[in-house]
Amino acid sequence: MASSTISPPSASFIVKKKDLGRSAFSTSSSPPPFSVPKCNKSAAKKIVSAMAPQQAERMPAATGSVKTAMTLTEKIFARASEKPQLSPGDNVWVNVDTLMTHDISGPGSIGIFKREFGPDAKVWDREKVVIIPDHYIFTADKLANRNVDILRDFCNDQNIKYFYDIEDLGNFKANPDYKGVCHVALAQEGHCRPGEVLLGTDSHTCTAGAFGQFATGIGNTDAGFVLGTGKLLLKVRKVDPLCCILIFMLNRMHGISGLGGPLSTLVHVVTISHGSQKHKEPEVPPTLKFVMDGEMPDYLLAKDLILQIIGEISVAGATYKSMEFAGTTVESLTMEERMTLCNMVIEAGGKNGVVPADSTTFKYLEDKTSIPYEPVYSDAQARFLTEYRFDITKLEPLVAKPHSPDNRALARECKDVKIDRVYIGSCTGGKTEDFMAVAKVFLASYKVYHFLILILVPKLSGLIHFVILLILRISFIFIRIVFIDLCCSYFDYLGKKVKVPTFLVPATRKVWMDLYTLPVPGSGGKTCSQIFEEAGCDTPASPTCGACMGGPRDTYARMNKAVVLITSVSSPQPPSRCASSFLVPSVVATIMELHFFQHIIQTLKTLGYADQVCVSTTNRNFPGRMGHKEGQVYLASPYTAAASALTGFVTDPREFLQ
């Protein structure tokens, strides 16, 4: 993957990097000096939060003294496998606490479950399965609509307790159970708890690691198996997951309960070879530790932190590794910011990301779950594969340039990149605090605007008016009006109004409501929706994954066409902020899809053409991720995205926040 260097070098942000080679760690992530508060949430009849099902007493994570120190992730695996000790590379059967699926992967997982366990089979625990339609919802696409119907039929048949259904696609508010983006809804509805194992048929399931739990994405076949057994086999060698199901079914035929017995040895001999290489099936992952210290500057957000990490280690730097976050900076983050941090560990190849639970975690969970939970922490002498240390006070706002999340650059280095749109949304950047951050930037530009218009302009116009009266003894009212109007137009260009279409897609129903009800600090009581309306943004859309993953062509804010921007046929340089430019109607959009014309397109690019450019708070910017394959996506924090919307160029938010 292509990656850019940063000036000053990124190494300046890293205080220390230790390659520990599985050696003992000298520092600790010991438990905080306080007890876990009791959950205050009471049982409810409606689907509002996860409630505790009847279950057997959980086995302890270890018995007797600890023989070998373990990391947080290793302790969760040990508890879930009912073993006293585990190390990276061990292979275990893991008991799953929660399985989540949605409208994209759910039908496939359900189909595999019925095929392998029988059409009348029941899921292992109806209260541990969470099904959340969220991806392709508000569309006329019949196949996408059919996916939701399949989920509904299955949940009705299985009596699934936590199915967040939607039937009226014309008005999401008419669906009391509909929530929105699964990864944010899981947290808001109390399905995320420290010390547990949460699996989901979505790569960004790792978001839940912010709660001190193991959370990762799995495939449809694995999910189908978990639906029937509540377990997942973690093996060293590449094993066909169907073998796991075969063992379970054959054991049942022979009267053997569970997944043990002599038939389980089949798993050890059935492998899948890809060429000459044998790939590894999930195992207990080794852990990388990322220690971030220093007070977070008021122009940075968690999105900047994770973009820095991904740019440092690359999109493959944490492949099948756990990423544990620690340090004073991480401890100061809110739960939503921690979710952003863990959300994008998959973009670094990570198996999971995790933040040790603390008072911030417990306070968030107080009114969200009544299920008791037991957090775990890395031992003082736990062994980490590598430790990275960052001084966050030296970090600047970042972006990830097309077409990879590790194509890191300083936002100020991209100030000449003209953009066509801004997208605020997704599980990464569509939470309440993300929209509050956007409103903060708009509010800052509004204050600058009013200072210039209400103070400087009247003084300047008054001085000119006085000079004119003194010399000509005539009140040139019209001249004064024209002067003020020109000044207003100029300062309006500098801020307040967005210069490009700015799309707002709240992650969940709760986030959508917050935009219309919560006052923005320092706004005099205004809500986000009021500030967004004054800034000229689109009206907040229905909560969904939206255009983050492209979706059907009628998906709101999807990049459907490669709109071409011509600046100068004679110069290959990018357009400057003062350069004149004009949009060419994309009447050749269909032609551009043809392979025959690809070399022509490349030639045009070298002559100053550019595809549609979007600054987005989402998580991936691969070709075609948000729609058209020629579109260019710059990943950024809500601060940077808002600042860019105000200028029409990729913009460092410090232009408004400092």
N, C-alpha and C positions, 0 to 999 in steps of 0.2 A: 504494500500500500504506500502510496506517496504520502510524504509528510513534510511539513515545512519547518524550518528552524525559526527560532524566536530571538530577536535582539532586544535586550541582552540574552545570552544563551539561557535555555531553560534550566541549566544546571544551577544557575544563581538562585533559583527558588528552592533547591534541594539542599538542606543543611547536611544531611548524611544519608548515604545508602549503604546498607550492610547486606552482603551476600552471606547468609549464615550457614548455607549448606547443610541445613537440618541440625545445626548446633544449638546449644541451649541459649535462650534469650536472657539478657540481663535485666531488662525492664519488665514491668508487669502491667496487666490490665485487671487488677484485682477488683473484687466486688466493691461497690460504693458502701460507705459506712452508714447505711440506713436499711430498714426492712421494707419489704414489698408491701405497699398498702393494700387493703382489701378492696375488692371491686364493689362499687356501690350500686351498680345497675340491677334493677329488679326485673323479673320475668315479664314479658309482654306477649300479647296475643298476636299482634300484627308482626309482619316481617320487618323488624327494625334493628335487630342485632343478633349475634350468634349466642345461643344458649347452650348450656352444658347437657350433652346426652348422657345416658347411663353408660358407665364404662368401668372396666376393671381398674383396680388401683395400679398406678404407674410404677414400674420397677425403678429402683434407684439407679442413678447414672454410674455409680461405683460402690463397691463394698469394701469396707476396711480402709486402710491407708492408700493413698494414690501412689501407684508404683512408678508411673511415668506421667509427667506433666502433659496436659492436653490444651489445645486451643479451644475457643468457644465453639467453633463448628464441629470439632472432633467430639466435644462433650455432648452436643445435641445428637450426633450420630450414635454415640454410645448409649445414650438414654433410649433413643428410638429403636435401637436394635437389641435392647435389654442385655447389653454386655458391659462388664466392668471397665474395659479398657479397649481403646482403638488407636490406630496410628494411620497416617496417610498411606494409601495403597491397600488397606484391608478391604475385604469383600463381605458385605453384610446384607441381610434382609432388614429393611427399615419399615417400621410401622408409621403410617401416614396419619397425621392429625387432621389435615384438611386437603381436599382436592377441589380445584377450581377449573372450570372450563367455560368457554363462551361460544358465540354463534359461528365462528369460523372453524374451530377445531372440535367443538362439541358433537356435531352430527357424526363425524368420522369416529370419534372415540366411542360414541354410543353404538355405532354399527359394529365395531370390533367387539365390544362387550357382548352384544347380543349374539354375534356369530360364534364366539368362543365359549360363552357361558350358557347360551341357550336363550331363545326368545322370551321365556318366562322367568328368567333369572332375576334376582333382586340384588341391588347394590349392597356392599358390605355394611354401610351405615348411612341411612338417608339424611342424618343430621350433620354429617361430615362432608357432604358433597355440596358445593356452592356453584350455581350456574347463573352466569351474568351475561345476557345479550348486550353488546356494546360496540362492536366494530362497524358492521354494515347494516345500520338500522334505518335511518331516514333516507330511504331510496326506493325507487319504483322497480328496482331489479327483482324479478320474480324468484330467482334462485336464492338471492340473499334473504328475501322474505320467507322463503320455504325453510331455510336453516332455523329461523326462530320458531317456526311451527313445529319442527322436529324436536327442538328442545322442550317446547311446551307439552307435546304429547308424551315425551319420555318422563318429564317431571310429574305429570298427572298420574301416569301409570305407576311410577315408583314412589309417589307421595314425597318427593324431595321437599324438605322444609325451606331451604334457602334458594328459591328460584325467583329472580328479580325480573319479572315478566314485563313485556310491553306489547299491547295489542293495537292501540290507537296511534298510528304513526304520524298523524296530522297534528297531534298536540301531546307532547310527552307528559305534560302536567296532568292529563286525564288518566294516566297510568300510575296508581299509587305505589306500586311495587318497583317500578323502573328506577334504576339508580344512575347508570352511566358507565364510565370507564372502569373496568374490573379492578385494576390495581389500586386505584384510589378508593373505590367503593369497598373493597375488602377491608381497608383500614377504617373507614368511616362507619362501617356496619359491625365492627368488633370481631372480625375473623382473623386478625393478626395478633399473635400473642408470643411473648418471649419464651424461648426454650423449645418451641414446637417445630414440627416439620410441615411446611405448606408447599404443595406441588401444584402447578398449573400448566395448562396447555398453551402457554404463551411465554416467549423468551424473557419478557420483562416482569415475570413473576418475582424475580429477584428484588423488586422494589420493597417487598415485605421484610427484607433483611434489616430494614431500619428499626424494626421492633425487637432486634436481638434474637431472631429465629432463623432457621435454615429455610430458605425459599428459593426455588429454582424452576425453570421451565422443563417440561417433558413432552414427548411426542404422543400422537394419538394412540399408538399401540400400547405404550406404557400406561397411558391414562385408562384405556379399556381394561387393562389388567388390574390397575388399582381400584377401579370401580367394583370389580368382583371380589377382590381380596383385601384391600386396605393396606397392601404391602408393595414394596418395590425392591427388586433384586439389584444390588450394586456389585457388578462383576468387573474383574480385571480385563478379560478379553472380550472382544466383540461378540456378543451373543444375540441371536435372534430373540426378541422379546416374546415371540410366539412359543418358544421353548418353555418359558416360564409358565405360560398358561397351560401348555401341554402337561407339564409336571403336575400342576395343581389338579387338572381334570383327571389324570391317570391315578394320582394318589387317592382322589375321592372314589374312583371306581374300585380301588383296592382296599377301601376302608381306612386309608391313612389320612389323618387330619393335617391341615396346614400344608407347608411347602417342603417339609423334610422328607425322610424316607430314602430308600435306595434309588428311587427314580430321579432324585435331585442330582445324582452324579452325571446324568445326561448333559446337564448344563456345562459341565467342565470339559466335555469333549466336543461339543457342537460349537464351532466358531465360524465366523464369516471372514473370508480373506478378500481384500481389495488389492489386486495385483500381488506384490510380494510383501505388502505391509499389513499387519494385523492391528486394527485400531482398538483402543481401549473403550470398554463400556464404563459407565460411571462407577467410581470408587470413592473412598474417603479422600477428599481433595487436600493437598497441601495448602498452607495459608500464606498469603502475602500480607504484610502489615504496612498500613499507610498512616503515619503519624503527622497530623497537621496542627501546628501550633501558631499562636499569635492572634491578636484581635482582628476580626474580619473587618476590612475596610467597608465603608458604607456604599461603595459602588460595586461590590462583588456579591455574588450569590453562589449557592452550592453548584449550580451549573458550571460556573467558572472553575470550581475546584475539580470536578470530575473531568472536564475537558482538559485541564492541565495534566491530570493523571494519565488519561488515555493518550494524550500527545506524548507523554514521557515514556510510556511502556509499549505503546502501539496497540492496534486492535487485536493482536495475538499475544500480547505480553502476559496475560493472565489466563491463558487457555487452560481449562479444567483446573482452576485454582480458586480457592476462597480468598476474598479480599476483605480484610478486617480494617475498619477505620477507627482511629483513636486520636487523642490529642485535645488540647484546650479549644481549638477551633471547632472540632466536631462536637465537643460537649456543649458548646454555646449554640449549636444549631437547633432550630425547632424541629418537630417531627416531620413536617412537610418538606423541609429542606434536607433532612436526613433521607427521606424517601427519594428525593431527586438524586442524591449521591449514590444510593444503592441501585436506583433504577437503571443506570447506564453501565454497571459493571459488565453486563453482557456485551457491551460495545468494546470492551477490552478483552473479550473472550472468557471472562470469569464465570465460574460455575455458580457462585453466589457472592453476595456482598452482605456484610453484617456490621451493625453498630451495637456495642454493648448497651443493654437496657439500663436506664437510670431514672432519676426522679422525673425528667421530662417525659419519658416513656410511660411511666406509671400514671402520671397526671392525665395524659392524653387518654389512657384506657379506662379511667375511673367510671365514666358514664357510658362506656361502649360495650362492655362484656361482663358477664357474671361468671364466666368459666374461670376457675382458679388456674393460675399459671406459675411456673417456677423458672425464673431467669438463671442462666449460667454465664460464667465468665472465664476467660482464658486464665490458666494458672500463671503464677509469677515466673515460673521457669519453662513455660510453654515454648515449643520450638517452632519458629517461623522460617519459611524458605528464604525470604528476603524482607528487609525492612527499608521503607522509603520515608524520609523526613522532609517536610516542607515548611518554610517560613511564609505563611500566608500574607503577612504584612507587605511582602515584596511583590506579590502577584498583581497583575493587571487584568482588565477585562479581556476575555478571549472569545474567539469564534473557531468553529471547525469548518474549513472551506470545502467546497465540493472536491471529491465525491467520497469522503471517508471521515468518520468521526475523529480519527487521529491526525487529520490534516490541519494541525493547530496553527493559529496565528493570533497576534495581538489585534484587537478590534481597531486600534488606531492605525495599524499598518494597512487596513483594508478601506480606508476612508474614501478612496476614489472609486470604489465598487458601487455602481448605480444599481438600485434594486427596483423591482416591480410590485412587490407585495410583502406584507408581514403577516405571520401566522402565530397566534398565541393559543396554545392548547396542548392536548395529549396528556398521558400519564406522567410525563416528565415536566411539562410546563403549563398545565391547565388547572392547577390547584388554586385555592383561594388566595394564598400568599403570593402566588405568581402574578395574579391579576392585580393584587394590591401593589406589587412592585411596579407594574406597568403604569398604574394610576399615579404612583409617586413621581415617576419621570414626567408624565403629562402635567401633573400639578406643578412640578418644578419649572417646566417650560412656561406654564401659564403665569407663574409669579414673575419670571424674568420678563415676559411679554408685557405684563401690566406695569412693571417698574419703568420700562422704557417708554411706554405709551402715556402713562398718567403723570410721570415726573419729568423725564427728559424732553419729550416732544413739546409739551406746553411751554417749558422754559425756553427752548430754542425758538419755537414759533412766536413766543412773546417778545423775545429779543429782536427778531426780525421785524415784528409788527411795530416795535418801538422805533427802530431805525427808519422804517418806512414813514411813520408818522412825523418823525423829526425832520426828514429831508423833504418829503413831498406833502406833508400835512394832510395826507389822505389815508383813510382806512381802507386798505386793500383787503377787504373781507374774503374775496374769492381767492386771492393768492394764498391767504392763510389756510383756507379750507383745503385747497389743492395740496399745500405743503404737508399738512397733517395727514391727509389721505395717503399721500405717497409714503410717508413715514410708517403709517399703520400697515400698509401693504408690505413694506420691507420687513418690519419686525414680525409680522404674521408669518413671513417666509421662514424666519429664524426659529419659530416655535409655535406652540399651542395647537395648531392644526396639523394632522398627519398629511404627508405628501403622497402617500401611496395607499392603495386599498389595505386596510388592516382588519383581519378576520379574527374574531374572538369565539373560541369554542370551549366552554367550561367542561371540565372533566366529568362532573356528576351533577345530579339534581341539587345537592346541597351547595355546591360551588355556585351554580346558577342563581340560587336564592340569595347567597351571600353578596353577589354582585349588585343586587337590588335592595339589600337591607343594611349591610354593614357600612358604617361611615369610614371614610378613608382618613387616617390621622393627618391633621394639619390642613384639612380641606374645608373646615367650617361646617362639617356635618354632611358634606356631599358623599354620595355612594360612588362606587366604581362605575356603574352604568351611567350616571350623570356626567362624570368626568369623561368617559369614553364618548358619549354623545356630543359633548362640547368639542372634543378633539376631532370629530368627524369619522370615527371608527364605524364599522358595521355593527348592527345590533347583535348582542350575544346570541349565538345559535343554540340549538338544542344540545344537551350534553351527550357526547359520543366521542369515539376515537377520531371521527372526522376524517380529514385528509392526511393525517399522519402516515397512514398506510396506503394512501391512494384510494382504493375502493372503486366502486362503480362510477361511471362517468358523471352521474348526477350527484355525486357526493359534494356536499358544501365545501367550497374553497379549494377543491381539487385543482391541481395544475394540469389542465387538459390540453393546452396548446403551447407550442414553443414560440412565443411572441418574440419577434426579432427586433433588436434595438440597433439602429445604424448611427454611428457617431462620425466616422470619417473613413472613407474608402481608402484614403492614401496613408493612413496611420494605423499601425497595429496597437497603439497604446490604448489603455482603458480610458473611458470618458472621465473628465474632471467635473467638479461640481458646477463649473461655470460654462461647460461646453454645451452647445446647442445640440439637441437631438430630437428625433421624432420616431414614433412607433409606426411600423409597417404592418398593416393588416395581415394576419397569418393565413392568407388564402392558399398558401402552399403547404399547409400543415400535413395534408395527406401525402403530398409528394415527398416531404421530408422523411416520411416513414419508410420509403422505398430504399432498398440497399443500393440501387443503381446510383442514387443521388448523394450517398454519404460522402464521397470524396469532394463533391461540390460544396456540401455543408461545411466540411473541414476547411476548405479554401476560403469560404466566406468568413469563418471565424477568425482566420488570420488577418483578414482585411478590416476588422473592427466590428464584426457582428457578435452579438451575445444572446444567449437563450434567456428565457424568463428566469428571473432571479428572485429568490425568496429568502428572507431572514426568518428563521423559525425557532420556536422554543421546544421543538420535538427532539427525538433522539437519534435519528439516522438520516443520512443525506446521500445514500447510494443512488445511482442513476435510476430514475423511475419510482423512487420511494414514495413521493407525494403526487404521483400521476405521470405526466409526460416524461419520457426517458431523456429528453434534452434539457429539462429544467435543472436549474442549479439551486441548491439549498445550502445556506449558511446556518449552521447550528449556533445558537447563542442563548444567553440568559435573558429573562424577561426585561431586565434593565437595558441591555444592549438592543434587544428587539424593539423596545419602545422608543429609544433614542433614534434608531434607524428609521422608524416610521415617521418621525417628526422631520427628518432631513431628506429622506429619499435615497440615502446612501448608508452603507455600513458605518455605524457611528459609535464611538466610545461614549458610554453613558456619562462619563465625567464631564462632558461638555454641558450637561444639564444639572448634574448632581453636585458639582463642585463650583 
